[in-house]
Amino acid sequence: MSIAVLLLAAGSGQRFGGDIPKQYVSVAGQAIFLHTLRSLEHEPRIAMVQPVIAAGDDMFVDILAGHEFSFELLAPVQGGAERSISMQRGLAALPDDVDMVAVHDAARPMTSQAVLKDVLDVAIEHGAAIPAIAVHDTIKRVDECGKVIETPNRACLRAVQTPQVARLDWFQRALTKESDRLHLHTDDASVLEAAGFPVYVSQGDVNNRKITTQHDLQWMQDFLEAQR
C-alpha cells in the first residue's frame, strides 16, 4: 500500500503575526516545517510527501536546501486561498498509484510516532481516520448574539488534529461532491463526512499542537528545551 502525505504550507499565518509565515520561523535552529518533516520520518509507511505552498513562496525551497529525508519529497505545488483548493491541487499532483493520503499541517511539528501509527492503522482498517483528544471543558453552542442554545455532552466531543487520513479516491470523490460547499468545511474530514464517507477517530496527543499564535511558539520552544 502506497501512503502519501499532503503537507499544507500555503497559509498566511495572520493570527500568528510576524514578518514571515509561521512555518518558516526558526525554533531550536531550524524552521518549524522542518521539524514537521522530521516528525513524519517516524512512520516508515510514509512513502512520499507532497508540499503545497503559497504563490510566490521562495522560502520553502531555499530552507530545504541540503536536507534529505527517509521518504520521497516531491516538488511543491502552488496552493490556494482556501484549504480545500490547496487540497485539490495537492491531490492532483500525486502519482496515480497512491492509495492513502494523510493531510497534515506544516505548522504541526510535534506529531509523535504513536499518533502517526494509530491514525494510519485506523484509516487502513476503516477507510478514513482522524487523530483526536477528549474535551475536558464544558462546551456551549451559542447563537450569533452570544445566547447559549445548547450544552453538548462533552463525553461525545473530541478536539481534532492532523494528519487526517483517507483513501485517495474517497478524498477525490468527496471534494467533487461537495464542490459548491467547500468553504463551509473547517477541516478535511468534514468534507468526507458531508459526502457520506465514514470517518473514525484515532488516538491524538496534547503535544500534537498546531503553532498558531506566539504563545504556541513559546510552548514549542519550551517543549524542545525540556526534551534536551
C-alpha positions, 0 to 999 in steps of 0.5 A: 500500500502506497501512503502519501502525505499532503503537507499544507504550507500555503497559509498566511499565518495572520493570527500568528503575526510576524514578518514571515509565515509561521512555518518558516520561523526558526525554533531550536535552529531550524524552521518549524516545517522542518521539524514537521518533516522530521516528525513524519520520518517516524512512520516508515509507511510514509512513502512520499510527501507532497508540499503545497505552498503559497504563490510566490513562496521562495522560502520553502525551497531555499530552507530545504536546501541540503536536507534529505529525508527517509521518504520521497519529497516531491516538488511543491505545488502552488496552493490556494486561498482556501484549504480545500483548493490547496487540497485539490491541487495537492491531490492532483499532483500525486502519482496515480498509484497512491492509495492513502493520503494523510493531510497534515499541517506544516505548522504541526511539528510535534506529531509523535510516532504513536499518533502517526501509527494509530491514525494510519492503522485506523484509516487502513482498517476503516477507510478514513481516520482522524487523530483526536483528544477528549474535551475536558471543558464544558462546551456551549453552542451559542447563537450569533448574539452570544445566547447559549442554545445548547450544552453538548455532552462533552463525553461525545466531543473530541478536539481534532488534529492532523494528519487526517487520513483517507483513501485517495479516491474517497478524498477525490470523490468527496471534494467533487461532491461537495464542490459548491460547499467547500468553504463551509468545511473547517477541516478535511474530514468534514468534507468526507463526512458531508459526502457520506464517507465514514470517518473514525477517530484515532488516538491524538496527543496534547503535544500534537499542537498546531503553532498558531499564535506566539504563545504556541511558539513559546510552548514549542520552544519550551517543549524542545528545551525540556526534551534536551 
